[in-house]
Each structure stands twice: as structure tokens, then as C-alpha cells.
Amino acid sequence: MGKKRICFVCSAVIENDDFEINSEVLLAVCPRCKGTENEKKKVEEYLDSLADGLVCGCI
């Protein structure tokens, strides 16, 4: 039994191998959310939280 994956957009448990990895945040996304506006918004949210007000998020 493998590790269960969760879609980072809708938080649904992905039961089988029917998912992709978002190349920007390297998290699993289900086929229902892939390429949607919700996915784009969630990626922006995740990337914005990395910087925490800084110009560069590498710190």
C-alpha cells in the first residue's frame, strides 16, 4: 500500500495514479483541477507565501 496523495487545489484524496505534478510547486494535482483557474490561484498563493514580503524567496 503506497502513500496517498492529496490534490493541493481541492484537497481530494487521489486513490490511483491518475494525477500530475504541478511543475511550479511540485505538488500533486488531480485531473479535475489540472489547468483550471483555481489551480493557478493556488499556485500564486503558495508562491506568494514563500516570499513573505521579501523581494527574493530564496532565503
Beta strands, then each sheet from edge to edge (+ up, - down):
strand 1: 5-6
strand 2: 13-14
strand 3: 20-21
strand 4: 28-29
sheet 1: 1+ 2-
sheet 2: 3+ 4-
end
